[in-house]
Amino acid sequence: MHVRTRWPWISLLLGAVVALNPIGLDFLQSAFLSGEQLSRNIAQPIVLSALAILVLVGIIEWLVRFVVFKRRARGVTS
């Protein structure tokens, strides 16, 4: 039994891998918790851009899953 879901779990897993590795955690700390203003000014746009890209990928994955789910529910028509 295969359970199909429209939840973008691949994008969420990719985002977790990117954010929770040592380099990702260092960037997050530099972007939001650093005491040095220059470090925050450099890291914040990078982190926010990466977050925006991951959100966009998640939305695209959700749309693709939605379309595939609808087509499979409708069945094959000729």
matplotlib code that plots the C-alpha trace (Angstrom):
import matplotlib.pyplot as plt

x = [0.0, 1.5, 0.5, 0.8, 1.0, 1.1, 3.4, 6.8, 8.8, 11.8, 12.2, 11.9, 14.5, 16.8, 16.3, 17.1, 20.3, 21.4, 20.6, 21.7, 25.2, 28.1, 28.6, 24.9, 24.8, 27.8, 26.1, 22.9, 24.9, 26.9, 23.7, 21.6, 23.7, 27.0, 28.2, 30.0, 27.9, 30.0, 29.5, 25.7, 25.6, 27.4, 25.6, 22.0, 21.4, 23.0, 20.8, 17.6, 18.3, 18.8, 15.6, 13.7, 15.1, 14.1, 10.6, 10.3, 11.5, 9.0, 6.1, 7.2, 7.4, 3.9, 2.5, 4.0, 2.7, -0.7, -0.9, 0.3, -2.2, -5.0, -4.1, -3.8, -7.1, -8.7, -7.3, -6.1, -8.2, -7.7]
y = [0.0, 3.3, 6.4, 9.5, 12.8, 16.4, 17.5, 18.7, 16.4, 16.3, 20.1, 20.1, 17.3, 19.3, 22.4, 20.6, 19.1, 22.5, 24.3, 21.7, 20.9, 22.6, 25.2, 26.0, 26.4, 28.7, 30.8, 31.0, 32.0, 34.6, 36.0, 36.4, 35.9, 37.5, 40.4, 41.9, 44.1, 43.4, 39.6, 40.0, 42.3, 39.8, 36.6, 37.8, 38.3, 34.9, 33.2, 35.0, 34.3, 30.6, 30.5, 32.2, 29.6, 26.7, 28.1, 28.5, 24.9, 23.7, 25.5, 24.1, 20.6, 21.0, 22.2, 19.2, 16.8, 18.4, 18.1, 14.5, 13.6, 15.1, 13.3, 9.9, 10.5, 11.3, 8.1, 7.5, 9.0, 8.9]
z = [0.0, -1.1, 0.7, -1.5, 0.1, -1.2, 1.6, 0.3, 2.5, 0.1, 0.3, 4.1, 4.3, 2.0, 4.1, 7.3, 5.9, 4.6, 7.9, 10.4, 9.2, 10.9, 8.1, 8.0, 11.8, 11.6, 9.0, 11.1, 14.1, 12.1, 10.6, 13.7, 16.9, 16.0, 18.1, 15.1, 12.8, 9.6, 10.1, 10.5, 7.4, 5.3, 6.5, 6.8, 3.0, 2.3, 4.9, 3.9, 0.2, 0.9, 2.9, 0.1, -2.4, -0.1, 0.3, -3.5, -4.0, -1.5, -3.2, -6.6, -5.1, -3.6, -6.9, -8.8, -6.2, -6.4, -10.2, -10.1, -7.3, -9.3, -12.5, -10.7, -9.0, -12.3, -14.0, -17.5, -20.2, -23.9]

ax = plt.figure().add_subplot(projection="3d")
ax.plot(x, y, z, "-o")
ax.set_aspect("equal")
plt.show()
